[in-house]
Structures are given as structure tokens and as C-alpha cells.
Amino acid sequence: MTAQPPGTRGPDPEADVLDFPLPPPGTMGPPEEAARLRARCPLARVRMPMDATAWYATRYEDVRKLFADSRLVRPTINDWPSRPGQPADDGPRLVTIAELDGPRHAALRHVLAEPFSARAVRHRLPCIRRLAEQLLQAFQEDGRPGDLVAGFTDPFPLLVLCDLVGIPFEDRDRFLPVLEEALSAMVTSQEGRRVTDLLHEYVAGLITRKRTRPGDDVLTLLVRQCDDGVLSHDDVMAFALSMLTVGFGISGFFLADTVHILLGRPDLWALLRDDRKMMPGAVEEFLRYMPVMNGTVILLATEDVELRGRTIHKGEAVIPVPASANRDERIFADADRLDPSRTGSGHIAFGRGTHNCLGAHLARAELTVGLEALLDRFPRLHPAEGQEPTWDDESVTKSPLTLPVSW
């Protein structure tokens, strides 16, 4: 019998299709299967919730490699998964920065480099803090107990992003319900088309408004670059769609998960409250430790890719799982322990390669400022008595839906 390649299991590992790993109910995760897969089957085939299959990569070195592999591209929600027997979707795609490649992607990232730079984000810190204080003041005035997700961790990153990008915060009741559908597992091409058309309509109207009523914001900057011929209309659309679909959501998830963990660890809450010099390192450790994205990045192979003795064939989907990679015991000592004093993290919460997260500096600032504002205003924040957080246990992006607290 021929020896199996390292990292495989069983007589025919490519024939196995596992259920998509989900965190235990009522938790943020990571999925219990992640550690077993890292040890025994680091590249596994899994069945997605929308009845498609994909390769599921769990080890740090593989996830880093896949994120940086130019042969793997992000499909739009209109193109993947394929839906046999359903009418072809020939309309405009829901294209964000993540789905752009080549010169268009490079040109857009070049224009956005300055407004999303570390220097620009540092300049905005006082504004970000004011926005946090406004929300927490209203949250406190509403009385205790309160739901910190509805009152702070959800609206805070949205408010920050709207202020920076130039999306009217008052429009949130219009676009948020559509985004919830866009980010969920849509089953039919008709659903994908309806959501895409609604978002395109909203963003196109927003771009038109910026031409007639420009502001001091990133979207106005991009519209001017479009009018000067540097960018195309579709490029500006891709940026605005990126900000709507993932720009604020992941930051809110990280903040809610971090506060949830700290509420259960009053020793860590007190440590950060009393020693703010620990905050920068603690934020990096939170980003490593919080398994927010338990397998939501879908990449498609444009040609055959060899990994772990297996072939990811052209047209197949692969999922690099940063939530698992960031808990890889081969890279991080005592990886399942949250250690705010850990140094040299090297996490890949924001991806890697040309499509690494544009808003990484902003996300760090939101997490830092959000925590500091909470620690200052509510030094004795604690879970509300007799009330438990609620979770969406079917979602692969896990954070509490509610976080009842008192002070």
C-alpha cells in the first residue's frame, strides 16, 4: 500500500466530505473540529450550508500560503456557488474590493492607501473617541441593565465608518436589512440578484449625491478621482459596496466578542482598566484569539493548486480559516489561552497578500478606543444578573446578538 501524504487520514481522504465545522451552540468558537483537523487532516473537504463543497484549510502555514496565492480569487455572491437548474444571472455582480484584481485593484488600493493609513487613523482618534462617548452617554442614560450590542458594539463601528467614508448614518434602516441578507447564505440566484440590485441602487444614488453635495470624506475623494479618469465608476462602486458589506461588521463582531470574554474574566478587565500601557499588545492578542471568522473567506482556484499532497482543482472552492490558523499550536505557545501580555503575535486576522484587509488600522483603532471608552465610563461593568447573551448558532461569523450588562 502506498503511504499517505503527511497531513492526510484514512484510505481515501479526498473521498471524505465532512459537515461544515460550526462552533458549539452559545459560543463564539472556534469549532471543536478545528484542532482535530489541524492535527490529522489540515486540508479537508467540507459541505457548505448552501449545499456546495469546498476545501477547508486549518493550519497557519497553509492559510498564509493560500491567502497570498494569486491563483485563488474571490467569487461574487452571484457566481458562487453554482446553482444547477436555476436561470443564469446575467446582471451586474456584487463586486467589492476583494473581488477586484490586477490594475483596477492596484489603482483603487493606491488611492485608498492614505485615508486608511496608520497616520490618517491616528489623526482621527479624537473623532473616534467622541463618537464612542456619544453612544455610551446615551446607553448610560437609558438605564441599567442594557444590551451593549444594540447600544454600542453594533452602532459604534458603523458610525465611525459612516463618518470616514461619507455614508449617511441615518440611512442605516434602509441598507442594514439588505446587508443582513447579502451576508447570509443565500440559496437561490434570484435572492442574490435582488440583494445585489438593491445595494447597487443605493450606492449609485450615494455617488450621485457626492457629485452634487461633496463632503470631507473618502467617497467624495474617490468620486473626484473618477471624474479625473483615475478610477472608473465601477471602482467607486466596489469601494462603497466593500464598506457596506464588511467594513463595519467585522469590527463590531470583534468588539462584542472581546467584551464578552472580558466580562467573564474580571481579572483581565481590571488589568486593562488599571494599566493602559498593556492595551496595544492586548488588542493584538484579542485579534489573534477571537475566532470571529470561522471560515467565511471563499476562494476559487483559477488553475490546479497542489497542497498537502492533494489537488485543489481549477474551479473548486477553498476556505482558508484564520480563526483556526491563529490557534495553531505549532506557531503560538499555549494557543488556546488568552494572554494579553503575549508578544510577537504574528496573527493573520486581517488576511495576507494583495487583498489583506484595507481597514486593519481602522479596525485596531475602533477596538482600542471602544475598549478604553468602556473601561473609563464603566470601570465595574459586569453581566446583567439572570440574563445570558444570545447567539445565532447557524452563523459561521460568531459574536453575541445581545450582551446584557449592568454597571
C-alpha positions in Angstrom: 0.0 0.0 0.0 1.3 3.5 -0.9 2.0 5.7 2.1 -0.5 8.6 2.6 1.0 12.1 2.3 1.6 13.9 5.6 -1.5 15.6 7.0 -4.0 13.1 5.5 -6.0 10.4 7.1 -7.8 7.2 6.1 -7.6 5.1 2.9 -9.0 7.8 0.7 -9.2 11.2 2.4 -10.3 13.0 -0.8 -13.5 11.0 -0.8 -14.5 12.2 2.6 -16.8 15.2 2.8 -17.3 16.5 6.3 -20.1 18.6 7.7 -19.0 22.3 7.8 -17.5 22.9 11.2 -19.5 25.2 13.5 -18.8 26.4 17.0 -20.6 24.8 19.9 -24.0 26.4 20.4 -24.0 29.5 22.5 -20.3 30.2 22.0 -18.1 32.2 19.6 -15.9 29.1 18.9 -13.7 28.1 17.4 -15.3 24.9 16.1 -14.2 21.9 18.1 -13.2 20.1 14.9 -10.6 22.8 14.1 -7.9 21.4 16.4 -8.6 17.8 15.2 -8.4 18.9 11.6 -5.1 20.7 12.1 -3.6 17.6 13.7 -5.0 14.9 11.3 -6.5 16.4 8.2 -5.3 20.0 7.7 -6.9 20.2 4.2 -10.4 18.7 4.4 -13.4 18.7 2.1 -16.4 20.2 3.7 -20.1 20.6 2.8 -21.2 24.2 3.0 -24.6 25.3 4.4 -25.7 26.1 0.8 -25.1 22.5 -0.3 -21.8 23.2 -2.0 -18.4 21.6 -1.2 -15.1 23.4 -0.5 -11.6 22.6 0.7 -11.2 23.7 4.4 -7.6 24.7 5.4 -6.8 25.0 9.1 -3.0 25.2 9.6 -1.3 28.6 9.9 1.3 28.0 7.2 -1.3 26.8 4.7 -3.7 29.7 5.4 -0.9 32.2 4.9 0.1 30.5 1.7 -3.5 30.3 0.3 -4.2 34.0 1.1 -1.2 35.1 -0.9 -1.7 32.7 -3.8 -2.6 34.7 -7.0 -4.2 31.6 -8.5 -7.1 31.8 -5.9 -9.7 34.6 -6.5 -12.8 35.7 -4.6 -16.1 34.9 -6.4 -19.1 37.2 -6.1 -22.2 36.0 -4.3 -23.8 36.0 -7.8 -21.3 33.5 -9.2 -20.8 31.0 -6.3 -22.0 28.5 -5.5 -23.2 27.4 -8.9 -26.9 26.6 -8.8 -27.8 24.0 -11.4 -31.2 24.2 -12.8 -31.7 27.9 -12.0 -31.7 30.6 -14.6 -28.3 32.2 -15.3 -27.7 35.5 -13.6 -26.5 37.9 -16.3 -26.9 41.1 -14.4 -24.3 43.3 -12.6 -22.3 41.5 -9.9 -21.9 42.4 -6.2 -18.2 43.3 -6.7 -16.2 44.6 -3.8 -12.5 45.4 -3.4 -12.0 41.7 -2.5 -13.2 40.6 -5.9 -11.1 43.1 -7.9 -7.7 42.0 -9.3 -4.9 43.4 -11.5 -4.6 47.0 -12.4 -8.0 48.0 -11.2 -7.4 46.6 -7.8 -3.9 48.3 -7.6 -5.3 51.7 -8.7 -8.1 51.6 -6.1 -5.8 50.5 -3.3 -3.3 53.2 -4.2 -5.9 56.0 -3.9 -7.2 54.5 -0.6 -3.7 54.0 0.9 -3.5 57.4 2.5 -7.0 57.8 4.1 -6.7 54.3 5.6 -3.1 54.6 6.6 -1.9 54.4 10.2 -1.1 58.1 10.2 -4.6 59.1 9.0 -6.2 56.8 11.5 -4.1 58.3 14.3 -5.3 61.8 13.2 -8.9 60.6 13.5 -8.6 59.1 17.0 -10.2 62.2 18.8 -13.2 62.0 16.5 -13.5 58.2 17.0 -13.4 58.8 20.8 -16.1 61.4 20.6 -18.4 59.1 18.7 -17.8 56.4 21.3 -18.6 58.8 24.1 -21.8 60.0 22.5 -23.1 56.4 22.1 -22.1 55.4 25.7 -23.6 58.5 27.1 -26.9 57.6 25.5 -26.5 54.0 26.6 -25.9 55.0 30.2 -28.9 57.4 30.2 -31.2 54.6 29.0 -30.5 52.9 32.4 -29.4 49.5 33.5 -29.4 46.8 32.6 -28.7 47.4 28.9 -27.9 45.5 25.8 -24.3 46.5 24.9 -24.6 45.1 21.4 -27.6 47.2 20.4 -26.4 50.2 22.4 -22.7 50.2 21.5 -20.8 47.4 19.8 -23.1 47.3 16.7 -23.6 51.1 16.1 -20.1 52.3 17.1 -18.0 50.9 14.1 -20.9 51.7 11.7 -20.9 55.3 13.0 -17.1 55.6 12.7 -17.2 54.2 9.1 -20.1 56.3 8.0 -18.2 59.4 9.3 -15.0 58.5 7.5 -16.4 57.2 4.2 -19.4 59.6 3.8 -22.3 57.1 4.1 -25.2 58.8 5.9 -25.7 57.1 9.2 -29.4 58.0 9.1 -29.7 55.6 6.0 -28.9 52.6 8.2 -32.5 51.4 8.3 -32.5 51.3 4.6 -29.3 49.4 3.9 -28.8 47.3 7.0 -31.7 44.8 6.4 -30.4 44.3 2.8 -26.9 43.7 4.1 -28.1 41.0 6.5 -29.4 39.1 3.5 -26.3 39.7 1.5 -24.1 38.3 4.2 -26.3 35.3 4.9 -26.1 32.1 2.9 -28.5 32.8 0.0 -29.8 29.7 -1.7 -31.2 30.9 -5.0 -29.8 33.1 -7.7 -33.0 35.2 -7.6 -32.2 36.1 -4.0 -28.7 37.1 -4.9 -29.9 39.2 -7.8 -32.5 41.0 -5.7 -30.0 41.9 -2.9 -27.3 42.9 -5.5 -29.8 45.2 -7.3 -30.9 46.9 -4.1 -27.3 47.6 -3.0 -26.3 48.8 -6.4 -29.3 51.2 -6.5 -28.4 52.6 -3.0 -24.7 53.1 -3.8 -25.3 54.6 -7.2 -27.6 57.1 -5.6 -25.0 57.9 -3.0 -22.3 58.5 -5.6 -24.7 60.9 -7.4 -25.2 62.8 -4.2 -21.5 63.1 -3.6 -21.2 64.9 -7.0 -23.8 67.4 -6.2 -23.1 67.7 -2.4 -19.4 66.8 -1.9 -18.1 66.3 1.7 -14.9 65.8 3.5 -14.9 62.1 3.2 -13.3 59.2 1.3 -16.3 58.6 -1.1 -16.1 62.2 -2.3 -12.3 61.7 -2.8 -13.0 58.7 -5.0 -15.7 60.4 -7.0 -13.3 63.2 -7.8 -10.7 60.6 -8.8 -13.3 59.0 -11.0 -14.2 62.3 -12.7 -10.4 62.9 -13.3 -10.2 59.5 -15.0 -8.0 57.8 -12.4 -10.8 55.4 -11.3 -13.9 54.1 -13.0 -17.4 54.3 -11.8 -17.3 50.6 -11.1 -14.2 51.0 -8.9 -16.0 53.6 -6.8 -19.0 51.2 -6.6 -16.7 48.4 -5.5 -15.3 50.5 -2.7 -18.7 51.6 -1.4 -20.0 48.1 -1.5 -17.0 46.9 0.4 -17.6 49.4 3.2 -21.2 48.4 3.4 -20.8 44.6 3.3 -17.8 44.0 5.6 -16.4 47.4 6.5 -18.2 47.8 9.8 -19.5 44.3 10.5 -16.2 42.6 11.4 -15.1 45.4 13.8 -18.4 45.1 15.6 -18.1 41.4 15.9 -14.5 41.7 17.3 -15.6 44.3 19.8 -18.6 42.4 21.1 -16.6 39.1 21.4 -13.8 40.9 23.2 -16.1 42.5 25.7 -17.9 39.2 26.2 -14.6 37.5 27.0 -13.6 40.2 29.4 -16.9 40.2 31.2 -16.2 36.5 32.0 -12.7 37.4 33.1 -12.9 40.2 35.6 -9.2 39.8 36.3 -8.4 40.8 32.8 -10.9 43.6 32.8 -9.2 45.0 35.9 -5.8 44.5 34.4 -6.6 46.6 31.4 -8.6 49.2 33.4 -5.6 49.8 35.7 -2.7 49.5 33.2 -3.4 51.1 29.8 0.1 50.5 28.6 -0.9 46.9 28.1 -3.6 47.9 25.6 -1.7 47.8 22.3 -0.4 44.3 22.9 -3.7 43.2 24.3 -5.5 44.3 21.2 -3.2 42.2 19.0 -3.9 39.2 21.3 -7.6 39.8 21.1 -7.4 39.8 17.3 -5.5 36.6 17.4 -7.7 34.9 19.9 -11.2 35.9 18.9 -12.3 33.4 16.3 -14.8 35.7 14.6 -14.3 34.4 11.0 -14.7 30.6 11.4 -14.4 30.0 7.7 -16.1 32.8 5.7 -13.5 33.6 3.1 -14.3 31.7 -0.1 -11.6 31.5 -2.8 -11.9 29.8 -6.2 -9.0 28.1 -8.0 -8.3 29.5 -11.4 -5.9 26.6 -12.1 -4.9 23.4 -10.3 -3.2 24.1 -6.9 -1.2 21.4 -5.1 -1.3 21.5 -1.3 -0.7 18.8 1.3 -0.4 16.1 -1.3 -3.8 17.0 -2.7 -5.0 18.8 -5.7 -7.4 21.7 -5.5 -8.8 21.5 -9.0 -9.5 24.5 -11.2 -13.0 25.8 -10.3 -13.0 24.3 -6.8 -13.5 26.4 -3.7 -11.1 26.6 -0.9 -11.6 28.2 2.6 -8.5 29.4 4.5 -9.7 29.6 8.1 -7.8 32.4 10.0 -9.7 31.5 13.2 -8.0 28.1 13.1 -4.7 29.4 11.9 -4.5 31.8 14.8 -4.9 29.0 17.2 -2.3 26.8 15.6 -0.2 25.3 18.4 2.8 24.9 16.0 3.0 28.7 15.9 1.6 30.0 19.1 2.6 28.6 22.5 -0.4 27.7 24.6 -2.5 28.9 21.6 -6.0 28.4 23.3 -5.1 30.7 26.2 -5.9 34.4 26.0 -2.7 36.1 27.1 -2.8 40.0 26.9 1.0 40.1 27.6 1.9 37.9 24.6 4.4 39.4 22.3 5.2 39.0 18.7 1.7 37.6 17.8 2.0 37.3 14.0 -1.7 36.6 13.7 -3.5 36.7 10.4 -6.8 38.1 11.5 -6.7 40.6 8.6 -5.6 38.2 5.9 -2.4 38.5 3.9 -1.2 39.3 0.4 -2.6 41.9 -2.0 -6.1 41.5 -0.6 -5.1 42.0 3.1 -7.7 44.0 4.9 -7.7 47.6 3.8 -9.2 48.7 7.1 -6.8 46.9 9.5 -5.5 50.2 11.1 -9.1 51.5 11.5 -10.3 48.2 13.0 -7.5 48.3 15.6 -8.4 51.8 16.5 -12.0 51.0 16.9 -11.3 48.1 19.1 -8.8 50.1 21.2 -10.9 53.2 21.5 -14.1 51.2 22.1 -12.5 49.3 25.0 -10.9 52.3 26.5 -14.1 54.3 26.4 -15.9 51.4 28.1 -13.2 51.0 30.8 -13.3 54.7 31.6 -17.1 55.1 31.7 -18.0 51.7 33.2 -15.0 50.6 35.3 -17.2 47.9 37.0 -19.1 46.7 34.0 -20.4 43.2 34.6 -23.0 40.8 33.1 -26.6 41.6 34.0 -27.9 39.3 36.7 -30.1 36.5 35.4 -29.7 37.4 31.7 -27.5 35.5 29.2 -26.1 36.6 25.8 -27.9 35.2 22.8 -26.2 33.8 19.7 -27.0 32.9 16.1 -25.8 29.3 16.2 -26.2 28.8 12.4 -23.8 31.6 11.6 -20.2 31.0 10.8 -19.3 34.5 11.8 -19.9 34.4 15.6 -20.5 37.2 18.0 -23.3 37.7 20.6 -26.6 39.0 19.2 -27.2 40.5 22.7 -24.9 41.3 25.6 -26.9 42.2 28.7 -24.8 44.2 31.1 -25.0 46.4 34.2 -22.6 48.7 36.0 
